[in-house]
Amino acid sequence: MFRALRGRNYRLWAVADLISVTGTWMQLIGLNWVVMERTGSAATVGLSVLAGTLPSVLLGPWAGSLADRLPVRNIILACQSLHAVIAAVLALAVWQNAPIPVLFALTATAGLVAVFDGPALGRFGGQVVSREDLGNALALGSVLSSTGRILGMSSAAVLAAALGTPALFVINAVSFLAVVVAVLAMRTRELHPLDTSPREQAGVRAGLRYISASGRLVLLFALGFVLSSLGRNYQVTMAAMSDSATHYGLLSTVFAVGTVLGGLAASACRTLTLRLLLLAAGVTSVFQAIGGVMPGTWGFALVLLPIAAGAVIIDTTMSTRLQLDTADGMRGRLLAVNHAVGAAAGAVGAPLLGWLCEHLGASETLVLAGTLTLIATAFAATVFAAPPHRRAALAHRVLRRPLPLPPPAGHAHGSTRPGTRARGRTRGTTLHRAHAHR
């Protein structure tokens, strides 16, 4: 379960990750509290979150392209240092009661830096451990992220009351230095280098062509979008299922515990396979639908635990397969696209689920969303179960060129029909691509 921790480099990486995530959640709680206290508007808090996430949706593929071409170690050191400076400036702005637009501008700037930081961190994390231990390292990373989230959220209120809200931003600024120190202290001879992208495969267009040529990747991203938009926006559904702040706090705690258990379960698996991803997605969808008919808050909390665990297993397995089943030179762009898909799913799914909760009811929305994600999972499983040549041919026809027109009536029985040779070339080409990307 903890085999990735045998390496000194990963132990440094894990400690730095825990410290950084804890500081990030402290700052997030502090920023949301400051905006809410000054404006009294939950919608303004939502705009603050949007300001930080919008750059990921717009610029993610370009940032991934840079991570595939440039030394990621230098990108990480530069971005983490910029994050520390921005957090320190935010502390000063909050202390000086700067206007809300100033806070929004700094949040957007931090989001812009995070766009370039994310793919580089993903690629570098793949160099810290071997291919065999990558899935285990990602699962343990989920546990550390969940633990950091719990520590950050629980300590933010105490520290803000004792030291003042600006202290949360100062602590976050210092937490970024932990990543800088960890990267500088790693033994470079124990890293596992990845191939960089060659010139002919560099750029955003090459990455998008790589994705569109693989029906497997397109289907994974599409399934991830559905699962994230309809089945993962629990900050909305948990609030809708709660009739008091106490109950909302209870559900949030249960969800956090579930994410830790899910990370431990994923880390215990020797390999994280596509079958495990589909199984977790199906089970989570069923529990979500059941959650809509469970009586009371405690009944919903009972099914929320496996839902949270399944969500972490899905995320960890998705990230593992995207990194191990594709070319090393494409990892940064694939991770960036995956992050952009998740951000877009949150931007679409959160207001959609909120609207459905208001018009259909929270319970009915959970049942509907769980049913839709289950149907999407079943469809994906059916396509993945198809023979490889049919799956590749489907992706080739849909994504690369239109379906061939039927042959003219005059050539229906001729031995030199124009459509025959075209279909033969298509089949051979797609089989070759399927073997290359398998």
ABEGO torsion letter per residue (X at the ends): XAAAAABAAAAAAAAAAAAAAAAAAAAAAAAAAAAAAAAGBAAAAAAAAAAAAAAAAAAAAAAAAAAAABBAAAAAAAAAAAAAAAAAAAAAAAAAGBBAAAAAAAAAAAAAAAAAAAAAAAAAAAAABBAAAAAAAAAAAAAAAAAAAAAAAAAAAAAAAAAEAAAAAAAAAAAAAAAAAAAAABBAAABBBBBBBBAAABEAAAAAAAAAABAAAAAAAAAAAAAAAAAABAAAAAAAABABAAAAAAAAAAAAAAAAAAAAAAAABABBBAAAAAAAAAAAAAAAAAAAABBEAAAAAAAAAAAAAAAAAAAAAAAAAAAAABBAAAAAAAAAAAAAAAAAAAAAAAAAAAAAAAAAEAAAAAAAAAAAAAAAAAAAAAAAABBAAAAAAAAAAAAABBBBBBBBAAAAABAABAAAAAAAAAAAAAAAAAAAAX
